[in-house]
Amino acid sequence: TTLSTDDVLGRIVLGCAKHQIAVHSVHSACDAASGGVNAWLARSLARGVVRPIVKHPKVADAGQGRVLECDEATPISTVVERLKALLGVRFLRLPLAAGGAPPALA
């Protein structure tokens, strides 16, 4: 991978390096952990099986991202309300496909 000032990420990383600023994203480390943020969020949305998208080679249930295979279909409106309550927020942005009814999480 090459860093360049041609894109935003490159400018940020190169600017930090120029000023000797170390950057560590705890967020992604917590996401990949077994029982981490992604697993916690997924288990809070609906009943079902949660597994990593990309499994860690040595640690069971750890890895990048999460897939939630729901036991039953759950309307997106229900998922949004659960997320708002869980995160303690009044509003949540959710991109939906143009036209048609909001889908269900299945």
N, C-alpha and C positions, 0 to 999 in steps of 0.2 A: 504494500500500500504506500502511496506517495502523498505527502502533505503539500498543499499549495495554498497560496493566498487567494486563489481564484474562487474558493467557496468559503462559506461561513465557518464551518467546522475547522477547516485548515487555518483560517485567520485566528480563531480562538486558541487552538492548540499551539500554533507557532508564536502567538503573542505571549502566552503563558511561559513557553520555553525561553523566550527572549528575556523575560523578567524573572527567570528562575523560580517560577511558581509551579509547584507539584499539584497534579490533579488526580484525584482518586474518586471513583463513583461507587459509593457504598450501596447505592440503590441497586445496581446490577448485581453486586455480590449477594445482597439480601434476596433478590429475585430468584437467583439460581439455587439457593440453599434448600435443603429438604425441609418442608414446612415453612418456607420463606414467604415473602410478600405475595408473590403470584399465586402460590398454593392457597394461602389464607384467603385472598380475594376470590379465587375460583370456588373454594368450599363454601364461601358465604353467599354465593349467588343462587345455587340450586343444589339439590341432592344428586349425587352421581360420582363417577370415577374421575379423579384428577391425576394427570400424569405429565411429566415433562415433554416438551416438544422435541428437544434434543437431550438425550440422557447423558448424565455424567458417567465417564467410563469406570469410576471406582466407587462412587457414593450412591447407594440406593435412593431413589426418589428425588435426587438432586439433578439439576440440569437447567438449560435455558428455556424460558417460556413455560406455559402450561396449557394443556387441553382439558376441557371439562366435558365429559360425556354424560349428559343429564339422564336421570332415570325417567323423566317425563318432560314433555315440551313445557316451556315456561315463557309467557309473553314478555317481550322486551320491556313493556311498561312496568312489569313486576320486578324485573332485574334492575331497572333504573331506580325504582323506589328503594330497593334493598341496598344498592350502592350508595345512594344519597344518605340513607340512615346510617349505614356502616361508616361512611367517611365524614358524617356530620356536616354535609353541605346542603344548601337549598336548591342549587341548580347543577345540572350536569349536561354537558354538550354531547350529543350522540349523532353521528352522521348516519342517515338512512337513505336507502335507494329512492330515487324520484318515482313517484306514483305508487299506487298499491298500499296495502295495509302494512303496518310495522310487523316485521317477522317475529317468530318465537325462537328462543334459544332452545335447541333440541340436541 
